[in-house]
Amino acid sequence: MSPRFLLDTHVVVRWLVTPEKLSKEQRRVLREAVRRSEPVAVSAITLLEIAILFGQGSTRSEIAVEELLGELDSNPALQILPLTMDVAAEVAALGSSLRDPADRAIVATARVRRLGLITSDQRIIESRLVATVI
């Protein structure tokens, strides 16, 4: 079964560490995907972003970055999507509407794969570059 949704970095972390911080709609969509044994996609750039945001010296989470990355690697509900030539071309085509390179790669991945993006990032939502679940 193919995924229908891509998770933004902060949504991935919330889902794995503090799911109560997700919106009702985000929890509903994720619960339904799990119930149907439908994978949920994560962009490969999210792994790098997690390493940077939660790595050594970070006070962002009580969970160690190794534990977080291990959960991403072993969780059968998650499917890591690679950065491809198509995604890179889509990042270039997005122009300057999003400044953060990781956000651009995540949005481009959702667009190329035709996935809805589960996010709480206002810049992404307001850009209207991709369908979002907020």
C-alpha positions as CSV (number, residue, x, y, z in Angstrom):
1,M,0.0,0.0,0.0
2,S,1.3,3.5,-0.9
3,P,1.3,6.4,1.5
4,R,-1.2,9.2,1.1
5,F,0.5,11.6,3.5
6,L,3.9,13.0,4.2
7,L,4.8,14.2,7.7
8,D,6.6,17.5,8.3
9,T,9.6,17.2,10.7
10,H,7.9,18.6,13.8
11,V,4.8,16.4,13.2
12,V,7.0,13.3,13.1
13,V,8.7,14.3,16.4
14,R,5.4,15.1,18.1
15,W,3.8,11.8,16.9
16,L,6.7,9.8,18.3
17,V,7.3,11.8,21.5
18,T,4.3,13.9,22.4
19,P,1.3,12.9,20.3
20,E,-1.0,15.0,22.5
21,K,0.6,18.1,20.9
22,L,-0.8,17.1,17.5
23,S,-4.0,18.8,16.3
24,K,-7.2,16.7,16.5
25,E,-7.3,16.4,12.7
26,Q,-3.6,15.3,12.5
27,R,-4.3,12.7,15.2
28,R,-7.4,11.5,13.3
29,V,-5.6,11.2,10.0
30,L,-2.6,9.3,11.5
31,R,-4.9,7.0,13.6
32,E,-6.8,6.2,10.4
33,A,-3.6,5.5,8.5
34,V,-2.4,3.1,11.2
35,R,-5.8,1.4,11.4
36,R,-5.7,0.7,7.7
37,S,-2.0,-0.4,7.8
38,E,-1.3,2.4,5.4
39,P,2.3,3.7,5.6
40,V,3.0,7.4,6.3
41,A,5.8,9.0,4.5
42,V,8.8,10.9,5.8
43,S,11.2,12.8,3.6
44,A,14.9,11.8,4.0
45,I,15.7,15.5,4.7
46,T,13.7,15.1,7.9
47,L,16.4,12.7,9.2
48,L,19.0,15.4,8.7
49,E,16.8,18.0,10.3
50,I,16.2,15.8,13.3
51,A,19.9,15.2,13.7
52,I,20.5,19.0,13.6
53,L,17.6,20.0,15.8
54,F,17.9,17.3,18.4
55,G,21.6,16.3,18.2
56,Q,24.3,16.7,20.8
57,G,23.8,19.7,23.1
58,S,20.2,20.2,22.2
59,T,17.6,20.9,24.9
60,R,14.6,20.5,22.5
61,S,13.5,17.1,23.8
62,E,14.0,14.6,26.6
63,I,14.5,11.9,24.0
64,A,18.0,11.2,22.7
65,V,18.5,11.8,18.9
66,E,19.7,8.2,18.6
67,E,16.5,6.9,20.1
68,L,14.4,9.2,17.9
69,L,16.2,8.1,14.7
70,G,16.0,4.5,15.8
71,E,12.3,4.8,16.2
72,L,12.0,6.3,12.7
73,D,14.1,3.4,11.3
74,S,12.2,0.7,13.0
75,N,8.6,2.0,13.0
76,P,6.7,-0.1,10.4
77,A,4.1,2.7,10.0
78,L,6.8,5.1,8.5
79,Q,8.2,5.0,5.0
80,I,11.3,7.1,4.4
81,L,11.3,8.7,0.9
82,P,14.6,9.5,-0.7
83,L,15.6,12.9,-2.2
84,T,15.5,12.3,-5.9
85,M,16.3,14.2,-9.1
86,D,12.6,14.9,-9.4
87,V,12.4,16.3,-5.9
88,A,15.5,18.5,-6.5
89,A,14.0,19.8,-9.7
90,E,10.8,20.6,-7.9
91,V,12.7,22.5,-5.1
92,A,14.3,24.6,-7.9
93,A,10.8,25.2,-9.4
94,L,9.4,26.4,-6.1
95,G,11.3,29.6,-6.4
96,S,11.7,31.7,-3.2
97,S,8.3,31.2,-1.7
98,L,9.9,29.1,1.1
99,R,13.3,30.0,2.4
100,D,14.1,27.1,4.6
101,P,15.9,24.4,2.5
102,A,14.3,21.5,4.5
103,D,10.8,23.0,4.2
104,R,11.4,23.3,0.4
105,A,12.6,19.7,0.2
106,I,9.6,18.4,2.2
107,V,7.1,20.4,0.1
108,A,8.8,19.3,-3.1
109,T,8.6,15.7,-2.0
110,A,4.9,16.0,-1.2
111,R,4.3,17.6,-4.6
112,V,6.3,15.1,-6.6
113,R,4.7,12.1,-4.8
114,R,1.3,13.7,-4.8
115,L,0.9,13.4,-1.1
116,G,-0.9,15.6,1.4
117,L,1.4,17.2,3.9
118,I,0.7,16.9,7.6
119,T,2.2,20.1,9.1
120,S,1.8,22.9,11.6
121,D,4.2,25.2,9.9
122,Q,2.4,28.4,9.1
123,R,4.8,29.4,6.3
124,I,4.1,26.1,4.5
125,I,0.3,26.4,5.1
126,E,0.2,30.0,3.9
127,S,2.3,29.2,0.8
128,R,-0.5,27.0,-0.5
129,L,2.1,25.0,-2.5
130,V,0.7,21.7,-1.3
131,A,-2.5,20.4,0.3
132,T,-2.1,20.3,4.1
133,V,-3.6,18.6,7.1
134,I,-3.3,21.1,9.9
